[in-house]
Amino acid sequence: MKGLDTNVLVRFLVKNDHKQARAVYLLFKQAETDREVFWVPLTVILETIWVLESVYQISRQEIVDSIADLLRLPVLKFESQPALQAFIHAAGDSRIGLSDLLIACSARYSGCESVLTFDQRAARHALVERLQGTL
């Protein structure tokens, strides 16, 4: 099995470089024919969220929908897939940043009670706990 880098997923989703997007499409089609899968680390999803938000200014809902679509591709195997599914489900009900939400869902599925942060906005989520500036 081979792993995928962030730029491969971004090219597949955004298609801003037609040559590279086509190369990814053909790679996925061949993998489907050969019944092969590619590994997608959670950090790649986190980076993909960041790139889609900050570089391409894609809306929150489009990003969540895109990740949900990726999860349905038979040629992709995801690290922490249950956490990603929880992330997709929670994204509609939550207003915290997508990256923070993914971190919280990943921590939860790794056995953590909560994620500690100084970020007030992120601490609005039930899985996130705010630290004060001084202890």
N, C-alpha and C positions, 0 to 999 in steps of 0.2 A: 504494500500500500504506500502511496505517496501522499504527502501533505500539501495543502494549498496555502499560498501566501495571500495577504490582504489584496494586493493589486490584481490578482486573478479574479477574485469575487467582485471587486469594484468594476473591472472591465466588463464582466459578465452582466452586471446589474445596470451600469450607466451607459455602456456602449459608446463612450465618447471617442474611443480609438477603434475604428471599425475593423482594422486588421487584427488587433489583439482580441477584440470581442469575438470575432469569427474564429480565431484560434482556440479560444476557450470553449465556444459552442461545439466545435468539431472534436475537441478533446473529450468533452462530456458525452457527446453522441457515441464516440468510439468506446468509451468506458462502459456506456450502457450496453452496447453490442457485446463487448467482451466480459460483461458482468463484473467489472472492476469498480472499486470505490476509492474516493479520495478523503483523507482525514482533514477535518477543519477544526483547528484548535480554538478554544474559547477566546484567546487573545486576538485571533484573526477577526472574530465577530465584533469584539470590542473596538478594534481598529477600524473595521468597516463602518460601524456606527459613526465613529468620530469623523472619518473621511466624508461620508455621505452628508453629515450635518454641517461640518465646517467648510469643506472645500466646495461641495456641490449644492449646499443649502436645500437639501431634499427634506420634505416635511416629515414630521414625526410618524404620521400614519403610513406614509409611503415606505419609510424605513422598516417599520414593524411588519408591514405586508410583504416586503421584499425578503426579510429574514424568514417569515413564515413560508414563503414560496421556496426558498432554499432548503428548508427542512423537509419539504416534500420530494426533493430530487433524489432518486434512488442511487445516484452515483456519489452522494456526499454522506459521510459519516461524521457526526459532530461529537466533540468532547462535551460532556455534560448536557446531553440532549434533554433530559427532564428539566434542567434549569432553564434551558432555552425555551422550552414549551411554557414553563411557568412565566418567564419573562414576557412572552408574546401575549399570554392571557392577562397578565397584570398591567401591561402597557396601556390598555384602554381605560383602566380605572385609575391610573396614577398620573400625576403631573410632574413627578420628579424626572430628572434627566435620564435618557435612555441608558447611558453608560452606567450611571449610579444604580439604576434599576437592575441591569444585568449583573453588576457586582453583587447586589443584595440577593438576587435569586441564586446566583452561583454559590455564594456563601451559605445560604440556607440549605441547598442540596448537598453541600459538603459537610453539613452537620453543625453549622454555627447557629447560635441563638439570634445574633444580629451582627450588623456591621457598624463599627464605631467611626464617626466622622465629625469634623468641625463644620460641615456644610449644612446650614439651616434648612435649605430647600430639600436636600436629600433626606434629612431626618424626619420629614413629614410622612415617610413610608413606614409601615409597621415593622419592617425588617431592618430598619436603620435607627441607630441611637446616636444622639448628638453628645459630643464631648464639649465641656465648657473650656474656655481659654486657659483657665488655671484650675488646678486640682487642689 
